[in-house]
Every structure is written in C-alpha cells, then in structure tokens.
Amino acid sequence: MPPHRRWSRWFRFGGWPQSLRVRLLAGAAVWITLALTIAGFGLSNLFFERLRQRFQDELLNHLEQLAASLEVDAQGNPALRQPLSDPRFRRPLSGLYWQVGTAGDRVAGDKAPGETVLSSRSLWDTVLALPPDRLEARTLHQHVVTGPAGQILAVMERTVALPERPDAPIRIAVAADRAELGRIMTGFNQTLALSLGVLALTLIAAALFQVHIGLRPLSRLRQGLNAVRAGREKRFTEAMPGEIMPLVDDLNALLAHAEDSVARGRLQAGNLAHALKTNLALLANEAQALDSPDAATRAERGAAMVARIAQMRRHIDHHMARARAAASRGMPGLNTPVADSAAALARVMTKLHAARALTITADAPPDLRFAGEREDLDETLGNLVDNACVWARSTVVIAARPASDDSPPGPPDGPSHAWLIVTVDDDGPGLPADRRAAVLMPGVRLDERVPGTGLGLAVTRDLARLYGGDLELSDSPLGGLRARLRLPRAVETA
C-alpha cells in the first residue's frame, strides 16, 4: 500500500486506526495508564505526608523524653537523670542528635546566655547551629539547619524550666537527618512503580482478553455473511448477543427484501414481456394490412396500431410503478408528507376539471407522513381522485388520518408499520357492491362511454399491496363511491 494511502486510512477517523480491536485496546491502555499514574502520585503523596507526620511525632517524643530526663546537679547545672532510650544518640554522626543550652538572661550555674550545656554523644565535638530566635515558654519551634558532615537536619526545639530552677529556663532541641526520609520515599516509590506497572500490564492483558471475547460475535457474524455470500446459507441463523441481534434481524430483513425484490422483478419482467409480445404480434398483423389500397382500411389499421402502442405504454408504466414500489417497500428513511401531496392533487384536479366547476377539498394533518416514495403516493392518490372527478356531480373530498391501533399488520416478510387511511369520496352515482371487485381488475371498464384505460384502480391497489396496504371500495356519505386506501405511516422512533 502506498504511504499516502496508509496515512489516509490512519487519519480517516480522527487519527484512530480502522480496527475496532485496536481502538478498544488503545483506549483501555491509555485510561489504565492514566488512572494508575494518578493513583501512584496520590499514594506517594499520601505516604509522604504520613511519613513526615511520623517523623515529626518521633522528634516530639524524643523532645518530651529529653525534657523528662533533665535535672539540676549539685553545681546548679542541667544534667541528665538517665540516658535517652534510642541508641543512635550514643553513636557518633548517627543522624539523630539532642542538645541542651541556656536561654534568657538568667542562666543556671556559671554558663553564659545561649551557651550549649549538654549534647548527645552522636554530635561528637560539634554543636547544632540553632537560629537566635526568642522562644516562648513551652512553644515548639521547627528549623532546618546544617549539621555534622553536612547533613541537612530537621530540628524541633522549645524552652523548659526545671522545678529546681524555675527562674533559669533552658533551651532543649532534638534533630534528625532528613536524608532518611528521602531514602524511605525512594524505596517506596520504586516499589510502588513496580507494583503499578505489573498491575497495568495485568489489566491491559485482561482488557485484551475481554476485547477478544467481546468481539467474537462480530467474527461469527462475518463468517455468517461470507456463508450467505458464498450461497451456503440464505439467512443468519446463529444466535447472537442482544446488542448484535437487532443488526442480525435487519440483515435478515434486508436479505428477505432483496430476495423478494428479485423474485418480483423476474415475475414482472415475465409479465411485461408476455404483454409486449402479444401486442407486438398484433402490431405486426396490423402493419401488414397497411399495404391495402383501401384508405378506410389503412386509417382503421393505423388507429388500431396507435391504440396498441398506447396500451403497451400503459403496461410499461404500470410495471415500472410496481417495480419502483417493490424496491421502496421496507426501505428506511422514506418520508412523504400526505398533506402536501393531497393539496397539490386538489389544485391540479380543480384546474383540470374547471369546466365542470367541481369542488375538490383536501384535509390531512400536517404531521401525517407516508413511509414511501412521493411518486407512488401521487400516483395512487391521483388515480383515485381522477376516478372520483370523472364520476362526481359537484364534490370530491380527500381526507387522511392515522389508522387505529387495530389495523392489520404488514406482510409477513416485511417490517411492521403504523398505518394511515386516505379516503376519497364523491357525490356521483356510486357503484353497486357486486361490481366493486370487478373494477379493481386490470383493464376492466364498466362504462365505455367514459374516457379511461381501466388500469387506474388496479394500479392503485397493486401499489398499495406492495407497501403492505390495500384498497377498498364502499358507499360514500356524499352519496357516491368511497375509495379507502391504507398505506404505511412514517413515525419517529427513539
């Protein structure tokens, strides 16, 4: 594949590949990585806050222990009653230190203000360089100073007054190396990163397995489609999950529609060929008679040929209408306003029969829509309205309404529909009940004095039945004939 086409396929869907499997896995990997990264930062910060709090609590405990262990010796100087419990105070440069110094203007013994009185062995021969701030009694102060060997120390200090010398407060401080916090956090973060990395790989592997299992029905659907294409199967018969079953049903309905269309096309092609062959044979016989020297005979034969040609044209139009309706039946998205078609027919027929001054009215809700082609609706209504105008004395009424819920369903091989009913009434002479079935047959005309072809009502009924509907004739409230047409109604679905 050329590079430009490969990149075109990649960017066709906003930078995502066309593979649904790759999309799902990439999305899962991105979200898993993002979620675990956020969780890792959160856990690291939470652990650090907890560790820092514990570090400070430990310093405070050492400070309280130091204050409780202090006393005044015989010379009036501060002294330790007993060593502190942590052995690191006795190991040089261990990272844990304490120090006692004088505070205030009045001091114990012979010591000067701010002078170090006592210190832990771990300080060796150094002194904690505490800032010269003034400490309130029993108020904790915290500092960060540089200690022995360049250690960065966290210091917690306060002033205490011994019971033996309440007038001579002393300054006590405990310090610990902050590098210990860094070492603990580094070890924790390494362990956390390793654990979350293993968890991420496990979750991505689980997502891979889930995507494989979840997309397996699509693979079976593809195999079934290949079987249908190869002719081994006519329909999808394998059970599918509920999310895919509507697609399977639609594909089966589409296959049934295609099969039915092919069968109807073959039948209509055969019928049309038969009708055309018959008329062509008659035309050939009439053409042979054109050589007659009798002018009247030639004129009669010419008129007969014109009639045969007109009949052939009507047959072609009839079969074309049936083919169009058969192709449109059951196709989604077909939506034709009934009110527009009825109003347009009323205007056209009023002008066409202007010499008779007919009153033609159309009444249809504006939201009523036919689930089919506009040409089919115009042809079916046009035939009915034209027939009513031919027989009406003065009035023709076109009315359309949604059908009631007890209307019959559509054909077994087609989709179910909501329905609409269109009635066309006239005030003409009407039609006896025993003759109504005959006028719905192709080519039947009950009154040869009235112009027409005898195909209009038959075409209307055929088109209606191709859409799953029907045409019925009955007595009209106006006194003439009522044509009741049932057609599928387009409805909005969620």
C-alpha positions as CSV (number, residue, x, y, z in Angstrom):
1,M,0.0,0.0,0.0
2,P,1.4,3.4,-0.9
3,P,2.4,5.6,2.1
4,H,-0.1,8.3,1.4
5,R,-3.0,5.8,1.4
6,R,-1.7,4.2,4.6
7,W,-1.7,7.6,6.4
8,S,-5.1,8.4,4.8
9,R,-6.5,5.2,6.4
10,W,-5.0,6.2,9.8
11,F,-6.3,9.7,9.8
12,R,-9.7,8.9,8.4
13,F,-11.2,8.6,11.8
14,G,-9.5,11.4,13.6
15,G,-6.2,9.7,13.9
16,W,-7.5,6.3,15.0
17,P,-7.0,3.1,13.0
18,Q,-10.0,1.4,11.5
19,S,-9.6,-1.7,13.6
20,L,-12.2,-1.7,16.3
21,R,-10.0,-4.1,18.3
22,V,-7.0,-1.7,18.2
23,R,-9.2,1.2,19.2
24,L,-10.6,-0.6,22.2
25,L,-7.2,-1.8,23.3
26,A,-5.6,1.6,22.8
27,G,-8.3,3.3,24.7
28,A,-8.2,0.8,27.5
29,A,-4.3,1.1,27.7
30,V,-4.5,4.9,27.8
31,W,-7.1,5.0,30.5
32,I,-5.4,2.3,32.6
33,T,-2.1,4.0,32.4
34,L,-3.6,7.4,33.2
35,A,-5.6,6.1,36.1
36,L,-2.7,4.2,37.7
37,T,-0.4,7.1,37.2
38,I,-2.8,9.4,39.1
39,A,-3.2,6.7,41.7
40,G,0.5,6.4,42.0
41,F,1.0,10.1,42.6
42,G,-1.8,10.1,45.1
43,L,-0.4,7.1,47.1
44,S,3.1,8.6,47.0
45,N,1.9,11.9,48.4
46,L,-0.3,10.2,51.0
47,F,2.6,8.1,52.1
48,F,5.0,11.0,52.2
49,E,2.6,13.0,54.4
50,R,2.1,10.1,56.7
51,L,5.9,9.6,56.9
52,R,6.6,13.3,57.5
53,Q,4.0,13.3,60.3
54,R,5.5,10.2,61.9
55,F,9.0,11.8,61.6
56,Q,7.7,14.8,63.5
57,D,5.9,12.7,66.0
58,E,9.2,10.8,66.6
59,L,11.1,14.1,67.1
60,L,8.4,15.3,69.6
61,N,8.6,12.0,71.5
62,H,12.4,12.4,71.8
63,L,12.0,16.0,72.9
64,E,9.5,15.1,75.6
65,Q,11.8,12.3,76.8
66,L,14.7,14.7,76.9
67,A,12.7,17.2,78.9
68,A,11.6,14.5,81.4
69,S,15.2,13.3,81.9
70,L,16.7,16.6,82.8
71,E,17.5,17.7,86.4
72,V,19.8,20.1,88.2
73,D,23.1,18.8,89.6
74,A,24.9,19.9,92.8
75,Q,26.6,22.8,90.9
76,G,23.2,24.1,89.7
77,N,23.8,23.0,86.1
78,P,21.4,20.9,84.0
79,A,22.2,17.2,83.8
80,L,20.6,14.0,82.5
81,R,19.0,11.8,85.1
82,Q,19.3,8.8,82.7
83,P,20.4,8.4,79.0
84,L,17.7,8.6,76.3
85,S,16.5,5.2,75.1
86,D,17.4,5.5,71.4
87,P,20.9,4.1,70.9
88,R,21.5,6.4,67.9
89,F,22.0,9.2,70.4
90,R,25.2,7.4,71.5
91,R,26.6,6.6,68.1
92,P,28.7,9.4,66.5
93,L,27.2,11.1,63.5
94,S,24.3,8.7,63.5
95,G,21.8,11.3,62.2
96,L,19.9,11.7,65.4
97,Y,21.0,14.3,67.9
98,W,19.9,16.3,71.0
99,Q,21.3,19.4,72.6
100,V,20.6,21.5,75.8
101,G,21.6,25.1,76.1
102,T,20.9,28.2,78.2
103,A,18.0,30.6,77.3
104,G,17.1,34.1,78.6
105,D,19.1,36.5,80.7
106,R,19.3,34.4,83.9
107,V,21.2,31.2,83.5
108,A,22.0,28.2,85.6
109,G,25.5,27.8,87.2
110,D,28.3,29.6,85.5
111,K,27.1,29.3,81.9
112,A,26.6,32.3,79.6
113,P,23.3,33.0,77.8
114,G,22.9,30.9,74.7
115,E,25.8,28.6,75.6
116,T,25.5,24.8,75.0
117,V,25.2,23.0,78.3
118,L,24.7,19.3,77.3
119,S,24.7,17.4,73.9
120,S,24.3,13.9,72.7
121,R,27.4,11.8,72.1
122,S,26.3,11.5,68.5
123,L,27.2,15.1,67.9
124,W,30.7,14.3,68.9
125,D,32.5,17.6,69.2
126,T,30.1,19.7,67.1
127,V,27.2,22.0,68.1
128,L,23.9,22.5,66.5
129,A,23.8,26.0,65.0
130,L,20.3,27.0,66.1
131,P,18.9,30.3,65.0
132,P,18.9,33.0,67.7
133,D,15.1,33.3,67.9
134,R,13.4,34.1,71.2
135,L,11.3,31.1,72.4
136,E,8.1,31.5,74.3
137,A,7.6,29.0,77.2
138,R,6.6,25.6,76.0
139,T,6.2,26.7,72.4
140,L,7.6,24.4,69.7
141,H,9.8,25.7,67.0
142,Q,11.0,23.8,63.9
143,H,14.0,24.6,61.8
144,V,16.1,23.2,59.0
145,V,19.9,23.5,59.7
146,T,23.1,22.1,58.5
147,G,24.6,19.5,60.9
148,P,27.7,17.4,61.2
149,A,29.2,16.1,58.0
150,G,26.9,18.4,56.0
151,Q,23.8,16.6,57.0
152,I,20.5,18.5,56.5
153,L,18.7,18.3,59.8
154,A,15.2,18.9,60.8
155,V,15.2,20.5,64.3
156,M,12.4,20.7,66.9
157,E,13.1,22.8,70.0
158,R,11.4,24.6,72.9
159,T,12.3,26.1,76.3
160,V,11.6,24.4,79.6
161,A,12.0,25.4,83.2
162,L,13.3,22.8,85.7
163,P,11.5,22.6,89.0
164,E,14.7,23.2,90.9
165,R,15.4,26.4,88.9
166,P,12.2,27.8,87.6
167,D,13.8,31.3,87.2
168,A,16.5,29.9,84.8
169,P,14.8,28.4,81.6
170,I,16.9,26.2,79.4
171,R,16.6,25.5,75.6
172,I,16.3,21.9,74.5
173,A,16.5,20.7,70.9
174,V,16.3,17.4,69.0
175,A,17.4,17.0,65.4
176,A,17.3,14.2,62.8
177,D,18.7,13.8,59.4
178,R,16.1,14.4,56.6
179,A,18.0,12.2,54.2
180,E,16.4,9.3,55.9
181,L,13.0,10.5,54.7
182,G,14.4,10.6,51.1
183,R,15.8,7.1,51.3
184,I,12.4,5.7,52.6
185,M,10.5,7.6,49.9
186,T,12.8,6.5,47.2
187,G,12.4,2.8,48.2
188,F,8.6,3.2,48.5
189,N,8.3,4.9,45.1
190,Q,10.4,2.3,43.4
191,T,8.3,-0.5,44.9
192,L,5.0,1.4,44.1
193,A,6.1,2.0,40.5
194,L,7.0,-1.7,40.0
195,S,3.7,-2.8,41.6
196,L,1.6,-0.4,39.5
197,G,3.5,-1.4,36.3
198,V,2.7,-5.1,36.9
199,L,-0.9,-4.1,37.7
200,A,-1.1,-2.1,34.5
201,L,0.2,-5.0,32.4
202,T,-2.2,-7.3,34.1
203,L,-5.2,-5.0,33.4
204,I,-4.2,-4.5,29.8
205,A,-3.9,-8.3,29.3
206,A,-7.4,-8.6,30.9
207,A,-8.7,-5.9,28.6
208,L,-7.1,-7.8,25.6
209,F,-8.9,-11.0,26.7
210,Q,-12.2,-9.1,27.3
211,V,-12.0,-7.4,23.8
212,H,-11.2,-10.7,22.2
213,I,-14.2,-12.4,23.9
214,G,-16.5,-9.3,23.3
215,L,-15.7,-9.1,19.6
216,R,-16.0,-12.8,18.9
217,P,-19.7,-12.5,17.9
218,L,-18.7,-10.0,15.2
219,S,-16.3,-12.6,13.8
220,R,-19.1,-15.1,13.8
221,L,-21.3,-12.6,12.0
222,R,-18.6,-12.0,9.4
223,Q,-18.3,-15.8,8.9
224,G,-22.1,-16.0,8.5
225,L,-22.1,-13.1,6.0
226,N,-19.4,-15.0,4.0
227,A,-21.6,-18.1,4.1
228,V,-24.5,-16.1,2.7
229,R,-22.4,-14.5,0.1
230,A,-21.0,-17.9,-1.0
231,G,-24.5,-19.3,-1.2
232,R,-24.2,-21.9,1.6
233,E,-26.8,-20.1,3.7
234,K,-29.7,-17.8,2.9
235,R,-30.1,-16.3,6.3
236,F,-28.2,-15.7,9.6
237,T,-29.4,-18.5,11.9
238,E,-26.9,-18.4,14.7
239,A,-28.0,-16.8,18.0
240,M,-26.2,-13.6,18.8
241,P,-26.0,-11.4,21.9
242,G,-28.7,-8.9,22.5
243,E,-26.7,-5.9,21.3
244,I,-26.0,-7.5,17.9
245,M,-29.3,-9.3,17.4
246,P,-31.1,-6.2,16.0
247,L,-28.3,-5.9,13.4
248,V,-28.8,-9.6,12.5
249,D,-32.6,-9.1,12.2
250,D,-32.1,-6.1,10.0
251,L,-29.6,-8.0,7.8
252,N,-32.1,-10.9,7.5
253,A,-34.9,-8.5,6.7
254,L,-32.6,-6.9,4.0
255,L,-31.8,-10.3,2.6
256,A,-35.5,-11.2,2.5
257,H,-36.3,-7.9,0.9
258,A,-33.6,-8.4,-1.8
259,E,-34.8,-12.0,-2.4
260,D,-38.4,-10.8,-2.7
261,S,-37.4,-8.0,-5.0
262,V,-35.5,-10.3,-7.3
263,A,-38.5,-12.7,-7.4
264,R,-40.9,-9.9,-8.1
265,G,-38.6,-8.5,-10.7
266,R,-38.5,-11.8,-12.5
267,L,-42.2,-12.1,-12.4
268,Q,-42.9,-8.6,-13.5
269,A,-40.3,-8.9,-16.3
270,G,-42.1,-12.1,-17.5
271,N,-45.5,-10.5,-17.4
272,L,-44.3,-7.4,-19.2
273,A,-42.5,-9.5,-21.8
274,H,-45.7,-11.5,-22.4
275,A,-47.8,-8.4,-22.7
276,L,-45.4,-6.7,-25.1
277,K,-45.0,-9.9,-27.2
278,T,-48.8,-10.2,-27.6
279,N,-49.2,-6.5,-28.6
280,L,-46.1,-6.7,-30.9
281,A,-47.6,-9.7,-32.7
282,L,-50.9,-7.8,-33.1
283,L,-49.0,-4.7,-34.3
284,A,-47.2,-6.9,-36.9
285,N,-50.6,-8.1,-38.2
286,E,-51.9,-4.6,-38.4
287,A,-48.8,-3.4,-40.1
288,Q,-49.2,-6.0,-42.9
289,A,-52.7,-4.6,-43.6
290,L,-51.3,-1.1,-44.2
291,D,-50.5,-2.2,-47.8
292,S,-54.2,-2.3,-48.6
293,P,-55.3,0.1,-51.4
294,D,-58.4,1.0,-49.4
295,A,-57.8,4.3,-47.5
296,A,-60.5,3.5,-44.9
297,T,-58.9,0.2,-44.1
298,R,-55.5,1.9,-43.7
299,A,-56.9,4.5,-41.4
300,E,-58.7,1.8,-39.3
301,R,-55.4,-0.2,-39.1
302,G,-53.5,3.0,-38.1
303,A,-55.9,3.8,-35.4
304,A,-55.7,0.2,-34.1
305,M,-51.9,0.4,-34.1
306,V,-52.0,3.7,-32.1
307,A,-54.3,2.0,-29.6
308,R,-52.0,-1.0,-29.3
309,I,-49.0,1.4,-28.7
310,A,-50.9,3.3,-26.1
311,Q,-51.8,0.0,-24.4
312,M,-48.1,-1.1,-24.4
313,R,-47.1,2.3,-22.9
314,R,-49.7,1.8,-20.1
315,H,-48.4,-1.7,-19.4
316,I,-44.8,-0.3,-19.2
317,D,-45.9,2.5,-16.9
318,H,-47.8,0.0,-14.8
319,H,-44.9,-2.4,-14.4
320,M,-42.4,0.5,-13.8
321,A,-44.6,1.7,-10.9
322,R,-44.8,-1.7,-9.5
323,A,-41.0,-2.1,-9.7
324,R,-40.5,1.2,-8.0
325,A,-42.9,0.4,-5.2
326,A,-41.4,-3.0,-4.7
327,A,-37.9,-1.5,-4.5
328,S,-39.1,1.1,-2.0
329,R,-41.1,-1.2,0.3
330,G,-39.5,-1.6,3.7
331,M,-36.5,0.7,3.0
332,P,-35.7,3.0,5.9
333,G,-35.8,6.8,5.7
334,L,-38.7,7.1,3.3
335,N,-40.9,10.0,4.5
336,T,-43.5,11.8,2.4
337,P,-46.0,14.4,3.7
338,V,-49.5,13.4,2.9
339,A,-51.0,16.9,3.2
340,D,-48.6,18.3,0.5
341,S,-49.5,15.6,-2.0
342,A,-53.2,15.8,-1.3
343,A,-53.3,19.6,-1.6
344,A,-51.3,19.6,-4.8
345,L,-53.7,17.0,-6.4
346,A,-56.7,19.0,-5.3
347,R,-55.3,22.1,-7.1
348,V,-54.4,20.2,-10.2
349,M,-57.7,18.4,-10.5
350,T,-59.6,21.6,-9.9
351,K,-57.9,23.2,-12.9
352,L,-58.2,20.0,-15.0
353,H,-61.9,19.8,-14.4
354,A,-62.5,23.6,-14.3
355,A,-65.2,23.3,-17.0
356,R,-67.4,21.2,-14.6
357,A,-66.8,23.5,-11.6
358,L,-66.1,20.7,-9.2
359,T,-65.4,21.4,-5.5
360,I,-62.3,19.4,-4.5
361,T,-61.1,19.7,-0.9
362,A,-58.2,18.0,0.9
363,D,-58.0,17.5,4.6
364,A,-54.9,15.9,6.1
365,P,-52.8,16.6,9.3
366,P,-49.5,18.4,8.5
367,D,-47.5,15.8,10.5
368,L,-49.0,12.8,8.8
369,R,-46.4,11.1,6.6
370,F,-46.3,8.2,4.2
371,A,-43.4,5.7,4.5
372,G,-42.7,5.5,0.8
373,E,-41.8,7.4,-2.4
374,R,-43.6,10.7,-3.3
375,E,-44.2,9.4,-6.8
376,D,-46.0,6.3,-5.5
377,L,-48.2,8.4,-3.2
378,D,-49.0,10.8,-6.1
379,E,-49.9,8.0,-8.4
380,T,-52.1,6.1,-6.0
381,L,-54.0,9.3,-4.9
382,G,-54.0,10.7,-8.4
383,N,-55.8,7.6,-9.8
384,L,-58.4,7.7,-7.0
385,V,-59.0,11.4,-7.3
386,D,-59.1,11.3,-11.1
387,N,-61.7,8.5,-11.0
388,A,-63.8,10.4,-8.4
389,C,-63.7,13.6,-10.5
390,V,-64.8,11.6,-13.6
391,W,-68.0,10.4,-11.8
392,A,-68.6,13.2,-9.3
393,R,-71.5,15.6,-9.9
394,S,-70.1,18.5,-7.9
395,T,-68.0,17.5,-4.9
396,V,-64.9,15.4,-4.2
397,V,-63.4,15.2,-0.7
398,I,-59.9,13.9,0.1
399,A,-59.3,13.0,3.8
400,A,-56.3,11.4,5.5
401,R,-56.0,10.3,9.2
402,P,-53.7,8.0,11.2
403,A,-55.2,4.5,11.3
404,S,-56.5,3.0,14.6
405,D,-54.3,0.5,16.5
406,D,-56.4,-2.5,15.3
407,S,-55.3,-2.0,11.7
408,P,-53.9,-5.2,10.2
409,P,-50.1,-5.6,10.2
410,G,-47.9,-5.6,7.2
411,P,-46.8,-8.5,5.1
412,P,-45.0,-11.5,6.9
413,D,-41.7,-10.9,5.1
414,G,-41.7,-7.1,5.6
415,P,-41.4,-4.8,8.6
416,S,-44.4,-3.9,10.7
417,H,-45.7,-0.4,10.3
418,A,-48.1,2.2,11.8
419,W,-50.7,2.9,9.2
420,L,-52.6,5.8,7.7
421,I,-56.0,5.8,6.0
422,V,-56.9,8.0,3.0
423,T,-60.5,8.2,1.8
424,V,-61.6,9.8,-1.4
425,D,-65.4,10.5,-1.6
426,D,-67.6,11.7,-4.4
427,D,-71.3,12.6,-4.9
428,G,-71.6,10.6,-8.1
429,P,-73.9,7.7,-8.9
430,G,-71.9,5.3,-6.9
431,L,-71.2,1.6,-7.7
432,P,-73.2,-1.5,-6.7
433,A,-71.5,-3.8,-4.2
434,D,-71.5,-6.7,-6.6
435,R,-69.5,-4.8,-9.2
436,R,-66.8,-3.3,-7.0
437,A,-64.4,-6.3,-7.2
438,A,-64.6,-6.2,-11.0
439,V,-63.4,-2.6,-11.3
440,L,-60.2,-3.5,-9.4
441,M,-59.2,-5.9,-12.1
442,P,-56.7,-4.6,-14.8
443,G,-58.4,-3.4,-18.0
444,V,-62.0,-3.6,-16.7
445,R,-64.2,-0.6,-17.6
446,L,-67.8,-0.7,-16.6
447,D,-68.8,2.2,-18.9
448,E,-67.1,2.5,-22.2
449,R,-68.6,6.0,-22.7
450,V,-66.4,7.4,-20.0
451,P,-62.8,8.1,-21.0
452,G,-60.2,5.9,-19.3
453,T,-57.9,2.9,-19.6
454,G,-59.3,0.6,-16.9
455,L,-55.8,0.4,-15.2
456,G,-56.1,3.2,-12.7
457,L,-57.8,1.4,-9.8
458,A,-55.9,-1.8,-10.4
459,V,-52.5,0.1,-10.4
460,T,-53.6,1.8,-7.1
461,R,-54.5,-1.4,-5.4
462,D,-51.3,-3.1,-6.6
463,L,-49.1,-0.3,-5.3
464,A,-50.9,-0.3,-2.0
465,R,-50.5,-4.0,-1.6
466,L,-46.8,-3.8,-2.5
467,Y,-46.4,-1.5,0.5
468,G,-48.4,-3.9,2.7
469,G,-51.6,-1.9,2.5
470,D,-54.8,-2.3,0.5
471,L,-57.7,-0.5,-1.4
472,E,-61.4,-1.0,-0.5
473,L,-64.5,0.4,-2.2
474,S,-67.7,1.3,-0.3
475,D,-70.6,3.7,-0.2
476,S,-69.7,7.3,0.4
477,P,-71.6,9.6,2.9
478,L,-71.8,12.0,-0.1
479,G,-74.0,9.5,-1.9
480,G,-71.4,8.3,-4.4
481,L,-68.4,5.9,-4.1
482,R,-65.8,5.9,-1.3
483,A,-62.3,4.6,-2.0
484,R,-60.5,3.7,1.3
485,L,-56.7,3.4,0.9
486,R,-54.5,2.0,3.7
487,L,-50.7,2.8,3.5
488,P,-47.8,2.6,5.9
489,R,-47.2,5.6,8.0
490,A,-43.8,7.0,8.8
491,V,-43.3,7.5,12.6
492,E,-40.4,8.9,14.6
493,T,-38.8,6.3,16.9
494,A,-36.3,6.9,19.7
